[in-house]
Amino acid sequence: MSVMERIQAEVEAHPIVLFMKGTAQFPMCGFSSRAVQALKSAGATALHTVNVLEDAEIRANLPRYSNWPTFPQLFIHGELIGGCDITLELFESGELARMISETQTQ
């Protein structure tokens, strides 16, 4: 399986996927930490994370797959939502909680 196929499989296998530096329990950068906190505060219980620091191929190719240059990267229902700033904006507006509740009722 190519790295692009592995990325696609991760995105399709889980309703909420965060490609981040570190893990949800031990984020390795402030942006990843803030994104995880926003997701949890918005009600995400089925959050799947991928530590890009443990997989150089994913870290190198995810920006090409998503056309998004930075980490973290949030996908909901296979669609790129964005990085930390967008995740925080959606959280503050209440939109992130709505998006997450839709994933958990389907």
C-alpha positions as CSV (number, residue, x, y, z in Angstrom):
1,M,0.0,0.0,0.0
2,S,1.4,3.4,-1.0
3,V,1.7,6.2,1.6
4,M,-1.1,8.1,-0.2
5,E,-3.3,5.0,0.1
6,R,-2.4,4.7,3.8
7,I,-3.4,8.3,4.4
8,Q,-6.7,7.8,2.5
9,A,-7.4,4.6,4.5
10,E,-6.9,6.5,7.8
11,V,-9.2,9.3,6.7
12,E,-11.9,7.0,5.4
13,A,-11.8,4.6,8.4
14,H,-12.6,7.1,11.1
15,P,-15.2,9.9,11.2
16,I,-12.8,12.3,13.0
17,V,-9.0,12.1,12.2
18,L,-6.4,14.5,13.5
19,F,-2.9,14.2,12.0
20,M,-0.8,15.8,14.7
21,K,2.6,16.0,16.3
22,G,2.4,13.6,19.2
23,T,-0.7,12.0,20.6
24,A,-3.9,13.2,22.1
25,Q,-2.5,12.3,25.6
26,F,1.0,13.8,24.9
27,P,0.9,16.5,22.2
28,M,4.3,17.5,21.0
29,C,3.5,21.0,19.9
30,G,1.2,23.8,21.0
31,F,-0.9,23.8,17.9
32,S,-1.6,20.1,18.1
33,S,-2.4,20.5,21.9
34,R,-4.9,23.3,21.2
35,A,-6.6,21.4,18.4
36,V,-7.0,18.3,20.6
37,Q,-8.4,20.5,23.5
38,A,-10.9,22.2,21.1
39,L,-12.0,18.8,19.7
40,K,-12.5,17.3,23.2
41,S,-14.3,20.4,24.5
42,A,-16.6,20.3,21.5
43,G,-17.6,16.7,22.4
44,A,-15.3,14.5,20.3
45,T,-15.3,11.1,21.9
46,A,-14.3,9.1,18.8
47,L,-11.2,11.1,18.0
48,H,-8.6,9.2,16.0
49,T,-5.1,10.7,16.0
50,V,-2.1,9.9,13.8
51,N,1.3,10.9,15.2
52,V,3.2,12.3,12.1
53,L,6.4,12.4,14.1
54,E,6.4,8.6,14.2
55,D,5.8,8.2,10.4
56,A,8.2,10.2,8.2
57,E,6.3,9.1,5.0
58,I,3.0,10.4,6.3
59,R,4.6,13.6,7.6
60,A,6.3,14.2,4.2
61,N,3.3,13.3,2.0
62,L,0.2,14.5,3.9
63,P,0.6,18.1,2.8
64,R,0.6,16.8,-0.8
65,Y,-2.5,14.7,-0.2
66,S,-4.5,17.4,1.5
67,N,-3.0,20.5,-0.2
68,W,-2.4,21.9,3.3
69,P,1.1,22.7,4.4
70,T,1.1,22.5,8.2
71,F,0.2,20.3,11.1
72,P,-2.1,19.5,12.7
73,Q,-4.7,18.6,10.0
74,L,-8.2,17.8,10.9
75,F,-10.5,15.6,8.7
76,I,-14.1,15.0,9.5
77,H,-16.0,12.5,7.3
78,G,-13.0,12.3,4.9
79,E,-13.0,16.1,4.3
80,L,-10.1,18.3,5.3
81,I,-11.4,20.9,7.7
82,G,-8.1,22.7,8.3
83,G,-5.4,23.3,10.9
84,C,-5.3,24.6,14.4
85,D,-6.5,28.1,13.6
86,I,-9.6,26.9,11.7
87,T,-10.3,24.3,14.3
88,L,-10.2,27.0,17.0
89,E,-12.4,29.4,15.0
90,L,-15.0,26.6,14.5
91,F,-14.9,25.7,18.2
92,E,-15.4,29.4,19.2
93,S,-18.4,29.8,16.8
94,G,-20.0,26.5,18.0
95,E,-19.7,25.0,14.5
96,L,-17.2,22.4,15.6
97,A,-19.6,21.0,18.2
98,R,-22.3,20.7,15.5
99,M,-20.0,19.0,13.1
100,I,-18.8,16.5,15.8
101,S,-22.4,15.8,17.0
102,E,-23.3,14.9,13.4
103,T,-20.4,12.3,13.3
104,Q,-21.5,10.7,16.5
105,T,-25.2,10.3,15.5
106,Q,-24.5,8.7,12.1
